Amino acid sequence: MARYEINYLTGNTEYVTADGVEYDADARDYVFTGTNGMGVIALVPTSNVRSVHRQDPEAVTG
């Protein structure tokens, strides 16, 4: 599973762990999904979102 950083227009930040994220144009929100029957993990309305970043732990070196 990947970790997503969601930055809101209010300045708040939230983190969601999910296998994927898709944009639902009809509902105008981001749908974060899991595997193994987990289904929908989170629904995030786009009207309050500044950005969504997928954090890739393999890309981090130290």
PQR file with spaces between the fields and no chain letter, atoms N, CA, C, O and H, PARSE charges and radii, in Angstrom:
ATOM       1  N    MET     1       0.841   -1.189    0.000 -0.4000 1.5000
ATOM       2  CA   MET     1       0.000    0.000    0.000 -0.0000 2.0000
ATOM       3  C    MET     1       0.877    1.239    0.000  0.5500 1.7000
ATOM       4  O    MET     1       1.986    1.236    0.534 -0.5500 1.4000
ATOM       5  N    ALA     2       0.370    2.280   -0.597 -0.4000 1.5000
ATOM       6  CA   ALA     2       1.091    3.540   -0.668 -0.0000 2.0000
ATOM       7  C    ALA     2       0.507    4.515    0.358  0.5500 1.7000
ATOM       8  O    ALA     2      -0.615    4.346    0.835 -0.5500 1.4000
ATOM       9  H    ALA     2      -0.531    2.282   -1.031  0.4000 1.0000
ATOM      10  N    ARG     3       1.283    5.518    0.675 -0.4000 1.5000
ATOM      11  CA   ARG     3       0.822    6.561    1.585 -0.0000 2.0000
ATOM      12  C    ARG     3       0.626    7.832    0.766  0.5500 1.7000
ATOM      13  O    ARG     3       1.513    8.233    0.012 -0.5500 1.4000
ATOM      14  H    ARG     3       2.195    5.656    0.287  0.4000 1.0000
ATOM      15  N    TYR     4      -0.524    8.457    0.914 -0.4000 1.5000
ATOM      16  CA   TYR     4      -0.867    9.674    0.181 -0.0000 2.0000
ATOM      17  C    TYR     4      -0.960   10.844    1.148  0.5500 1.7000
ATOM      18  O    TYR     4      -1.567   10.738    2.214 -0.5500 1.4000
ATOM      19  H    TYR     4      -1.245    8.131    1.526  0.4000 1.0000
ATOM      20  N    GLU     5      -0.358   11.948    0.768 -0.4000 1.5000
ATOM      21  CA   GLU     5      -0.450   13.188    1.541 -0.0000 2.0000
ATOM      22  C    GLU     5      -1.477   14.081    0.855  0.5500 1.7000
ATOM      23  O    GLU     5      -1.337   14.412   -0.323 -0.5500 1.4000
ATOM      24  H    GLU     5       0.135   12.034   -0.097  0.4000 1.0000
ATOM      25  N    ILE     6      -2.511   14.468    1.603 -0.4000 1.5000
ATOM      26  CA   ILE     6      -3.565   15.327    1.076 -0.0000 2.0000
ATOM      27  C    ILE     6      -3.427   16.693    1.730  0.5500 1.7000
ATOM      28  O    ILE     6      -3.499   16.813    2.952 -0.5500 1.4000
ATOM      29  H    ILE     6      -2.624   14.199    2.559  0.4000 1.0000
ATOM      30  N    ASN     7      -3.229   17.719    0.914 -0.4000 1.5000
ATOM      31  CA   ASN     7      -3.117   19.091    1.397 -0.0000 2.0000
ATOM      32  C    ASN     7      -4.405   19.828    1.066  0.5500 1.7000
ATOM      33  O    ASN     7      -4.830   19.877   -0.088 -0.5500 1.4000
ATOM      34  H    ASN     7      -3.170   17.621   -0.079  0.4000 1.0000
ATOM      35  N    TYR     8      -5.023   20.404    2.099 -0.4000 1.5000
ATOM      36  CA   TYR     8      -6.292   21.091    1.936 -0.0000 2.0000
ATOM      37  C    TYR     8      -6.091   22.595    1.799  0.5500 1.7000
ATOM      38  O    TYR     8      -5.057   23.129    2.200 -0.5500 1.4000
ATOM      39  H    TYR     8      -4.678   20.364    3.036  0.4000 1.0000
ATOM      40  N    LEU     9      -7.081   23.271    1.233 -0.4000 1.5000
ATOM      41  CA   LEU     9      -7.035   24.727    1.079 -0.0000 2.0000
ATOM      42  C    LEU     9      -6.991   25.442    2.417  0.5500 1.7000
ATOM      43  O    LEU     9      -6.559   26.592    2.489 -0.5500 1.4000
ATOM      44  H    LEU     9      -7.921   22.837    0.907  0.4000 1.0000
ATOM      45  N    THR    10      -7.430   24.782    3.470 -0.4000 1.5000
ATOM      46  CA   THR    10      -7.426   25.367    4.811 -0.0000 2.0000
ATOM      47  C    THR    10      -6.032   25.375    5.441  0.5500 1.7000
ATOM      48  O    THR    10      -5.814   25.998    6.480 -0.5500 1.4000
ATOM      49  H    THR    10      -7.781   23.848    3.411  0.4000 1.0000
ATOM      50  N    GLY    11      -5.080   24.667    4.790 -0.4000 1.5000
ATOM      51  CA   GLY    11      -3.742   24.550    5.336 -0.0000 2.0000
ATOM      52  C    GLY    11      -3.523   23.257    6.091  0.5500 1.7000
ATOM      53  O    GLY    11      -2.395   22.960    6.486 -0.5500 1.4000
ATOM      54  H    GLY    11      -5.257   24.161    3.946  0.4000 1.0000
ATOM      55  N    ASN    12      -4.573   22.481    6.302 -0.4000 1.5000
ATOM      56  CA   ASN    12      -4.461   21.193    6.994 -0.0000 2.0000
ATOM      57  C    ASN    12      -3.875   20.137    6.064  0.5500 1.7000
ATOM      58  O    ASN    12      -3.985   20.235    4.842 -0.5500 1.4000
ATOM      59  H    ASN    12      -5.489   22.722    5.981  0.4000 1.0000
ATOM      60  N    THR    13      -3.257   19.136    6.657 -0.4000 1.5000
ATOM      61  CA   THR    13      -2.696   18.012    5.920 -0.0000 2.0000
ATOM      62  C    THR    13      -3.215   16.723    6.530  0.5500 1.7000
ATOM      63  O    THR    13      -3.314   16.592    7.750 -0.5500 1.4000
ATOM      64  H    THR    13      -3.168   19.056    7.650  0.4000 1.0000
ATOM      65  N    GLU    14      -3.544   15.774    5.667 -0.4000 1.5000
ATOM      66  CA   GLU    14      -4.034   14.477    6.112 -0.0000 2.0000
ATOM      67  C    GLU    14      -3.283   13.391    5.335  0.5500 1.7000
ATOM      68  O    GLU    14      -2.886   13.609    4.190 -0.5500 1.4000
ATOM      69  H    GLU    14      -3.463   15.880    4.676  0.4000 1.0000
ATOM      70  N    TYR    15      -3.092   12.236    5.950 -0.4000 1.5000
ATOM      71  CA   TYR    15      -2.419   11.122    5.301 -0.0000 2.0000
ATOM      72  C    TYR    15      -3.370    9.944    5.215  0.5500 1.7000
ATOM      73  O    TYR    15      -4.074    9.626    6.174 -0.5500 1.4000
ATOM      74  H    TYR    15      -3.415   12.059    6.880  0.4000 1.0000
ATOM      75  N    VAL    16      -3.386    9.289    4.042 -0.4000 1.5000
ATOM      76  CA   VAL    16      -4.222    8.118    3.819 -0.0000 2.0000
ATOM      77  C    VAL    16      -3.338    7.015    3.259  0.5500 1.7000
ATOM      78  O    VAL    16      -2.550    7.249    2.343 -0.5500 1.4000
ATOM      79  H    VAL    16      -2.814    9.547    3.262  0.4000 1.0000
ATOM      80  N    THR    17      -3.466    5.818    3.804 -0.4000 1.5000
ATOM      81  CA   THR    17      -2.755    4.662    3.283 -0.0000 2.0000
ATOM      82  C    THR    17      -3.735    3.847    2.451  0.5500 1.7000
ATOM      83  O    THR    17      -4.747    3.367    2.960 -0.5500 1.4000
ATOM      84  H    THR    17      -4.107    5.628    4.548  0.4000 1.0000
ATOM      85  N    ALA    18      -3.423    3.695    1.158 -0.4000 1.5000
ATOM      86  CA   ALA    18      -4.321    3.005    0.241 -0.0000 2.0000
ATOM      87  C    ALA    18      -3.519    2.404   -0.913  0.5500 1.7000
ATOM      88  O    ALA    18      -2.365    2.767   -1.141 -0.5500 1.4000
ATOM      89  H    ALA    18      -2.601    4.086    0.744  0.4000 1.0000
ATOM      90  N    ASP    19      -4.147    1.487   -1.630 -0.4000 1.5000
ATOM      91  CA   ASP    19      -3.499    0.896   -2.806 -0.0000 2.0000
ATOM      92  C    ASP    19      -3.608    1.794   -4.023  0.5500 1.7000
ATOM      93  O    ASP    19      -2.744    1.763   -4.899 -0.5500 1.4000
ATOM      94  H    ASP    19      -5.085    1.192   -1.445  0.4000 1.0000
ATOM      95  N    GLY    20      -4.657    2.589   -4.083 -0.4000 1.5000
ATOM      96  CA   GLY    20      -4.832    3.445   -5.248 -0.0000 2.0000
ATOM      97  C    GLY    20      -5.789    4.576   -4.979  0.5500 1.7000
ATOM      98  O    GLY    20      -6.505    4.593   -3.979 -0.5500 1.4000
ATOM      99  H    GLY    20      -5.359    2.614   -3.371  0.4000 1.0000
ATOM     100  N    VAL    21      -5.784    5.520   -5.896 -0.4000 1.5000
ATOM     101  CA   VAL    21      -6.705    6.649   -5.821 -0.0000 2.0000
ATOM     102  C    VAL    21      -7.196    6.953   -7.229  0.5500 1.7000
ATOM     103  O    VAL    21      -6.426    6.929   -8.190 -0.5500 1.4000
ATOM     104  H    VAL    21      -5.201    5.507   -6.709  0.4000 1.0000
ATOM     105  N    GLU    22      -8.482    7.237   -7.334 -0.4000 1.5000
ATOM     106  CA   GLU    22      -9.088    7.593   -8.610 -0.0000 2.0000
ATOM     107  C    GLU    22      -9.971    8.814   -8.409  0.5500 1.7000
ATOM     108  O    GLU    22     -10.505    9.046   -7.325 -0.5500 1.4000
ATOM     109  H    GLU    22      -9.107    7.256   -6.554  0.4000 1.0000
ATOM     110  N    TYR    23     -10.112    9.583   -9.471 -0.4000 1.5000
ATOM     111  CA   TYR    23     -10.988   10.752   -9.430 -0.0000 2.0000
ATOM     112  C    TYR    23     -12.351   10.343   -9.967  0.5500 1.7000
ATOM     113  O    TYR    23     -12.446    9.800  -11.068 -0.5500 1.4000
ATOM     114  H    TYR    23      -9.678    9.394  -10.352  0.4000 1.0000
ATOM     115  N    ASP    24     -13.403   10.597   -9.205 -0.4000 1.5000
ATOM     116  CA   ASP    24     -14.774   10.325   -9.628 -0.0000 2.0000
ATOM     117  C    ASP    24     -15.373   11.640  -10.124  0.5500 1.7000
ATOM     118  O    ASP    24     -15.744   12.497   -9.321 -0.5500 1.4000
ATOM     119  H    ASP    24     -13.326   11.039   -8.311  0.4000 1.0000
ATOM     120  N    ALA    25     -15.468   11.797  -11.433 -0.4000 1.5000
ATOM     121  CA   ALA    25     -15.943   13.047  -12.026 -0.0000 2.0000
ATOM     122  C    ALA    25     -17.404   13.326  -11.692  0.5500 1.7000
ATOM     123  O    ALA    25     -17.794   14.483  -11.542 -0.5500 1.4000
ATOM     124  H    ALA    25     -15.167   11.101  -12.085  0.4000 1.0000
ATOM     125  N    ASP    26     -18.214   12.274  -11.575 -0.4000 1.5000
ATOM     126  CA   ASP    26     -19.632   12.467  -11.260 -0.0000 2.0000
ATOM     127  C    ASP    26     -19.818   12.992   -9.836  0.5500 1.7000
ATOM     128  O    ASP    26     -20.608   13.907   -9.609 -0.5500 1.4000
ATOM     129  H    ASP    26     -17.897   11.334  -11.697  0.4000 1.0000
ATOM     130  N    ALA    27     -19.099   12.420   -8.892 -0.4000 1.5000
ATOM     131  CA   ALA    27     -19.215   12.827   -7.488 -0.0000 2.0000
ATOM     132  C    ALA    27     -18.269   13.969   -7.144  0.5500 1.7000
ATOM     133  O    ALA    27     -18.416   14.601   -6.097 -0.5500 1.4000
ATOM     134  H    ALA    27     -18.457   11.677   -9.076  0.4000 1.0000
ATOM     135  N    ARG    28     -17.297   14.241   -8.014 -0.4000 1.5000
ATOM     136  CA   ARG    28     -16.285   15.278   -7.816 -0.0000 2.0000
ATOM     137  C    ARG    28     -15.507   15.050   -6.518  0.5500 1.7000
ATOM     138  O    ARG    28     -15.361   15.948   -5.690 -0.5500 1.4000
ATOM     139  H    ARG    28     -17.178   13.728   -8.864  0.4000 1.0000
ATOM     140  N    ASP    29     -15.011   13.810   -6.369 -0.4000 1.5000
ATOM     141  CA   ASP    29     -14.167   13.510   -5.223 -0.0000 2.0000
ATOM     142  C    ASP    29     -13.101   12.484   -5.601  0.5500 1.7000
ATOM     143  O    ASP    29     -13.185   11.830   -6.641 -0.5500 1.4000
ATOM     144  H    ASP    29     -15.130   13.080   -7.041  0.4000 1.0000
ATOM     145  N    TYR    30     -12.104   12.361   -4.736 -0.4000 1.5000
ATOM     146  CA   TYR    30     -11.064   11.356   -4.888 -0.0000 2.0000
ATOM     147  C    TYR    30     -11.497   10.136   -4.091  0.5500 1.7000
ATOM     148  O    TYR    30     -11.929   10.255   -2.945 -0.5500 1.4000
ATOM     149  H    TYR    30     -12.036   12.892   -3.892  0.4000 1.0000
ATOM     150  N    VAL    31     -11.379    8.966   -4.701 -0.4000 1.5000
ATOM     151  CA   VAL    31     -11.758    7.715   -4.054 -0.0000 2.0000
ATOM     152  C    VAL    31     -10.477    6.915   -3.811  0.5500 1.7000
ATOM     153  O    VAL    31      -9.813    6.491   -4.756 -0.5500 1.4000
ATOM     154  H    VAL    31     -11.028    8.870   -5.633  0.4000 1.0000
ATOM     155  N    PHE    32     -10.138    6.714   -2.542 -0.4000 1.5000
ATOM     156  CA   PHE    32      -8.970    5.934   -2.152 -0.0000 2.0000
ATOM     157  C    PHE    32      -9.433    4.512   -1.874  0.5500 1.7000
ATOM     158  O    PHE    32     -10.375    4.294   -1.112 -0.5500 1.4000
ATOM     159  H    PHE    32     -10.678    7.058   -1.773  0.4000 1.0000
ATOM     160  N    THR    33      -8.757    3.536   -2.503 -0.4000 1.5000
ATOM     161  CA   THR    33      -9.191    2.146   -2.394 -0.0000 2.0000
ATOM     162  C    THR    33      -8.075    1.245   -1.882  0.5500 1.7000
ATOM     163  O    THR    33      -6.890    1.555   -2.003 -0.5500 1.4000
ATOM     164  H    THR    33      -7.991    3.713   -3.121  0.4000 1.0000
ATOM     165  N    GLY    34      -8.489    0.125   -1.309 -0.4000 1.5000
ATOM     166  CA   GLY    34      -7.554   -0.880   -0.810 -0.0000 2.0000
ATOM     167  C    GLY    34      -7.725   -2.187   -1.560  0.5500 1.7000
ATOM     168  O    GLY    34      -8.532   -2.282   -2.485 -0.5500 1.4000
ATOM     169  H    GLY    34      -9.452   -0.126   -1.211  0.4000 1.0000
ATOM     170  N    THR    35      -6.970   -3.183   -1.160 -0.4000 1.5000
ATOM     171  CA   THR    35      -7.068   -4.496   -1.794 -0.0000 2.0000
ATOM     172  C    THR    35      -7.605   -5.509   -0.801  0.5500 1.7000
ATOM     173  O    THR    35      -7.902   -5.177    0.346 -0.5500 1.4000
ATOM     174  H    THR    35      -6.315   -3.106   -0.409  0.4000 1.0000
ATOM     175  N    ASN    36      -7.725   -6.732   -1.249 -0.4000 1.5000
ATOM     176  CA   ASN    36      -8.182   -7.842   -0.407 -0.0000 2.0000
ATOM     177  C    ASN    36      -9.543   -7.568    0.221  0.5500 1.7000
ATOM     178  O    ASN    36      -9.756   -7.852    1.400 -0.5500 1.4000
ATOM     179  H    ASN    36      -7.483   -7.001   -2.181  0.4000 1.0000
ATOM     180  N    GLY    37     -10.457   -7.019   -0.561 -0.4000 1.5000
ATOM     181  CA   GLY    37     -11.802   -6.784   -0.079 -0.0000 2.0000
ATOM     182  C    GLY    37     -11.981   -5.559    0.798  0.5500 1.7000
ATOM     183  O    GLY    37     -13.045   -5.368    1.387 -0.5500 1.4000
ATOM     184  H    GLY    37     -10.284   -6.787   -1.518  0.4000 1.0000
ATOM     185  N    MET    38     -10.946   -4.721    0.892 -0.4000 1.5000
ATOM     186  CA   MET    38     -11.056   -3.535    1.745 -0.0000 2.0000
ATOM     187  C    MET    38     -11.977   -2.492    1.126  0.5500 1.7000
ATOM     188  O    MET    38     -12.550   -1.680    1.853 -0.5500 1.4000
ATOM     189  H    MET    38     -10.082   -4.876    0.414  0.4000 1.0000
ATOM     190  N    GLY    39     -12.136   -2.491   -0.191 -0.4000 1.5000
ATOM     191  CA   GLY    39     -13.025   -1.558   -0.854 -0.0000 2.0000
ATOM     192  C    GLY    39     -12.572   -0.121   -0.701  0.5500 1.7000
ATOM     193  O    GLY    39     -11.377    0.171   -0.756 -0.5500 1.4000
ATOM     194  H    GLY    39     -11.671   -3.150   -0.782  0.4000 1.0000
ATOM     195  N    VAL    40     -13.522    0.774   -0.510 -0.4000 1.5000
ATOM     196  CA   VAL    40     -13.238    2.203   -0.386 -0.0000 2.0000
ATOM     197  C    VAL    40     -12.710    2.501    1.016  0.5500 1.7000
ATOM     198  O    VAL    40     -13.325    2.139    2.019 -0.5500 1.4000
ATOM     199  H    VAL    40     -14.493    0.537   -0.466  0.4000 1.0000
ATOM     200  N    ILE    41     -11.552    3.172    1.062 -0.4000 1.5000
ATOM     201  CA   ILE    41     -10.942    3.537    2.339 -0.0000 2.0000
ATOM     202  C    ILE    41     -11.319    4.961    2.723  0.5500 1.7000
ATOM     203  O    ILE    41     -11.579    5.252    3.890 -0.5500 1.4000
ATOM     204  H    ILE    41     -11.052    3.466    0.247  0.4000 1.0000
ATOM     205  N    ALA    42     -11.347    5.861    1.711 -0.4000 1.5000
ATOM     206  CA   ALA    42     -11.661    7.261    1.994 -0.0000 2.0000
ATOM     207  C    ALA    42     -12.239    7.933    0.761  0.5500 1.7000
ATOM     208  O    ALA    42     -11.889    7.595   -0.370 -0.5500 1.4000
ATOM     209  H    ALA    42     -11.136    5.625    0.763  0.4000 1.0000
ATOM     210  N    LEU    43     -13.132    8.892    0.996 -0.4000 1.5000
ATOM     211  CA   LEU    43     -13.663    9.762   -0.043 -0.0000 2.0000
ATOM     212  C    LEU    43     -13.267   11.184    0.318  0.5500 1.7000
ATOM     213  O    LEU    43     -13.553   11.650    1.420 -0.5500 1.4000
ATOM     214  H    LEU    43     -13.417    9.166    1.915  0.4000 1.0000
ATOM     215  N    VAL    44     -12.611   11.874   -0.605 -0.4000 1.5000
ATOM     216  CA   VAL    44     -12.132   13.228   -0.337 -0.0000 2.0000
ATOM     217  C    VAL    44     -12.716   14.165   -1.382  0.5500 1.7000
ATOM     218  O    VAL    44     -12.371   14.046   -2.558 -0.5500 1.4000
ATOM     219  H    VAL    44     -12.379   11.495   -1.500  0.4000 1.0000
ATOM     220  N    PRO    45     -13.599   15.106   -0.992 -0.5600 1.5000
ATOM     221  CA   PRO    45     -14.177   16.045   -1.946  0.2800 2.0000
ATOM     222  C    PRO    45     -13.115   16.984   -2.514  0.5500 1.7000
ATOM     223  O    PRO    45     -12.292   17.520   -1.772 -0.5500 1.4000
ATOM     224  N    THR    46     -13.140   17.177   -3.814 -0.4000 1.5000
ATOM     225  CA   THR    46     -12.115   17.995   -4.470 -0.0000 2.0000
ATOM     226  C    THR    46     -12.265   19.486   -4.199  0.5500 1.7000
ATOM     227  O    THR    46     -11.317   20.242   -4.408 -0.5500 1.4000
ATOM     228  H    THR    46     -13.809   16.742   -4.417  0.4000 1.0000
ATOM     229  N    SER    47     -13.420   19.921   -3.742 -0.4000 1.5000
ATOM     230  CA   SER    47     -13.652   21.352   -3.542 -0.0000 2.0000
ATOM     231  C    SER    47     -12.753   21.950   -2.464  0.5500 1.7000
ATOM     232  O    SER    47     -12.582   23.168   -2.421 -0.5500 1.4000
ATOM     233  H    SER    47     -14.191   19.307   -3.572  0.4000 1.0000
ATOM     234  N    ASN    48     -12.179   21.132   -1.599 -0.4000 1.5000
ATOM     235  CA   ASN    48     -11.345   21.625   -0.501 -0.0000 2.0000
ATOM     236  C    ASN    48      -9.887   21.148   -0.612  0.5500 1.7000
ATOM     237  O    ASN    48      -9.093   21.382    0.299 -0.5500 1.4000
ATOM     238  H    ASN    48     -12.318   20.142   -1.634  0.4000 1.0000
ATOM     239  N    VAL    49      -9.531   20.480   -1.724 -0.4000 1.5000
ATOM     240  CA   VAL    49      -8.200   19.887   -1.857 -0.0000 2.0000
ATOM     241  C    VAL    49      -7.279   20.768   -2.696  0.5500 1.7000
ATOM     242  O    VAL    49      -7.625   21.184   -3.802 -0.5500 1.4000
ATOM     243  H    VAL    49     -10.176   20.290   -2.464  0.4000 1.0000
ATOM     244  N    ARG    50      -6.118   21.036   -2.153 -0.4000 1.5000
ATOM     245  CA   ARG    50      -5.083   21.760   -2.898 -0.0000 2.0000
ATOM     246  C    ARG    50      -4.241   20.791   -3.708  0.5500 1.7000
ATOM     247  O    ARG    50      -3.955   21.044   -4.878 -0.5500 1.4000
ATOM     248  H    ARG    50      -5.837   20.697   -1.254  0.4000 1.0000
ATOM     249  N    SER    51      -3.833   19.658   -3.082 -0.4000 1.5000
ATOM     250  CA   SER    51      -3.002   18.689   -3.792 -0.0000 2.0000
ATOM     251  C    SER    51      -3.055   17.336   -3.107  0.5500 1.7000
ATOM     252  O    SER    51      -3.358   17.229   -1.919 -0.5500 1.4000
ATOM     253  H    SER    51      -4.066   19.453   -2.131  0.4000 1.0000
ATOM     254  N    VAL    52      -2.749   16.298   -3.891 -0.4000 1.5000
ATOM     255  CA   VAL    52      -2.619   14.930   -3.395 -0.0000 2.0000
ATOM     256  C    VAL    52      -1.287   14.408   -3.911  0.5500 1.7000
ATOM     257  O    VAL    52      -1.032   14.404   -5.115 -0.5500 1.4000
ATOM     258  H    VAL    52      -2.502   16.385   -4.857  0.4000 1.0000
ATOM     259  N    HIS    53      -0.439   13.966   -2.983 -0.4000 1.5000
ATOM     260  CA   HIS    53       0.887   13.465   -3.344 -0.0000 2.0000
ATOM     261  C    HIS    53       1.031   12.027   -2.881  0.5500 1.7000
ATOM     262  O    HIS    53       0.727   11.693   -1.736 -0.5500 1.4000
ATOM     263  H    HIS    53      -0.646   13.969   -2.005  0.4000 1.0000
ATOM     264  N    ARG    54       1.502   11.181   -3.790 -0.4000 1.5000
ATOM     265  CA   ARG    54       1.803    9.794   -3.417 -0.0000 2.0000
ATOM     266  C    ARG    54       3.235    9.748   -2.921  0.5500 1.7000
ATOM     267  O    ARG    54       4.161   10.149   -3.626 -0.5500 1.4000
ATOM     268  H    ARG    54       1.749   11.453   -4.721  0.4000 1.0000
ATOM     269  N    GLN    55       3.410    9.259   -1.710 -0.4000 1.5000
ATOM     270  CA   GLN    55       4.742    9.167   -1.123 -0.0000 2.0000
ATOM     271  C    GLN    55       5.276    7.776   -1.398  0.5500 1.7000
ATOM     272  O    GLN    55       4.650    6.779   -1.041 -0.5500 1.4000
ATOM     273  H    GLN    55       2.657    8.934   -1.137  0.4000 1.0000
ATOM     274  N    ASP    56       6.436    7.713   -2.035 -0.4000 1.5000
ATOM     275  CA   ASP    56       7.049    6.459   -2.413 -0.0000 2.0000
ATOM     276  C    ASP    56       8.239    6.187   -1.520  0.5500 1.7000
ATOM     277  O    ASP    56       9.290    6.798   -1.711 -0.5500 1.4000
ATOM     278  H    ASP    56       6.945    8.523   -2.326  0.4000 1.0000
ATOM     279  N    PRO    57       8.116    5.290   -0.547 -0.5600 1.5000
ATOM     280  CA   PRO    57       9.219    5.044    0.388  0.2800 2.0000
ATOM     281  C    PRO    57      10.470    4.484   -0.285  0.5500 1.7000
ATOM     282  O    PRO    57      11.571    4.650    0.239 -0.5500 1.4000
ATOM     283  N    GLU    58      10.322    3.827   -1.430 -0.4000 1.5000
ATOM     284  CA   GLU    58      11.484    3.285   -2.131 -0.0000 2.0000
ATOM     285  C    GLU    58      12.338    4.379   -2.757  0.5500 1.7000
ATOM     286  O    GLU    58      13.520    4.163   -3.025 -0.5500 1.4000
ATOM     287  H    GLU    58       9.427    3.693   -1.856  0.4000 1.0000
ATOM     288  N    ALA    59      11.754    5.552   -2.994 -0.4000 1.5000
ATOM     289  CA   ALA    59      12.505    6.638   -3.620 -0.0000 2.0000
ATOM     290  C    ALA    59      13.328    7.420   -2.603  0.5500 1.7000
ATOM     291  O    ALA    59      14.187    8.217   -2.980 -0.5500 1.4000
ATOM     292  H    ALA    59      10.793    5.727   -2.776  0.4000 1.0000
ATOM     293  N    VAL    60      13.074    7.197   -1.331 -0.4000 1.5000
ATOM     294  CA   VAL    60      13.789    7.909   -0.273 -0.0000 2.0000
ATOM     295  C    VAL    60      15.097    7.203    0.014  0.5500 1.7000
ATOM     296  O    VAL    60      15.131    5.996    0.254 -0.5500 1.4000
ATOM     297  H    VAL    60      12.377    6.549   -1.025  0.4000 1.0000
ATOM     298  N    THR    61      16.167    7.967   -0.014 -0.4000 1.5000
ATOM     299  CA   THR    61      17.471    7.404    0.333 -0.0000 2.0000
ATOM     300  C    THR    61      17.993    8.076    1.571  0.5500 1.7000
ATOM     301  O    THR    61      17.622    9.215    1.855 -0.5500 1.4000
ATOM     302  H    THR    61      16.140    8.948   -0.209  0.4000 1.0000
ATOM     303  N    GLY    62      18.831    7.418    2.305 -0.4000 1.5000
ATOM     304  CA   GLY    62      19.282    8.037    3.531 -0.0000 2.0000
ATOM     305  C    GLY    62      20.594    7.648    3.939  0.5500 1.7000
ATOM     306  O    GLY    62      21.083    8.112    4.969 -0.5500 1.4000
ATOM     307  H    GLY    62      19.132    6.493    2.074  0.4000 1.0000
